[in-house]
């Protein structure tokens, strides 16, 4: 998939989140990493060694104190990783949408357990 088409999926996902959340997106950068594959877990145990599809870096808004100026938070979406785990353009779209919403969940202070409970 071309990078522009992939970025459009991300843009549509952001456009469709509820206004009450959109209004709170501030000082946040979302970038697409085209070629990098990142892994987490124990390399010697295939069940625990997983490719990273997205990454949130920053301080969740629920943990911020006051209006102190901070560096932008960053969400990285790993295009090659998503493509490598998807079997069709439709699956790339669905996975990208889920990953973007998952990482936004971290921005809003949700942990892994809650995100998985919500289907992200």
Secondary structure, DSSP 8 states (H G I E B T S, - for coil): --HHHHHHHHHHHHHTS-HHHHTT--SEEEEEESS--EEES-TT-GGG-EEE-EEEES--GGG--TT-----EEEEEEHHHHHHT-SSHHHHHHHHHHHHHHHHHHHTT--HHHHHHTT-
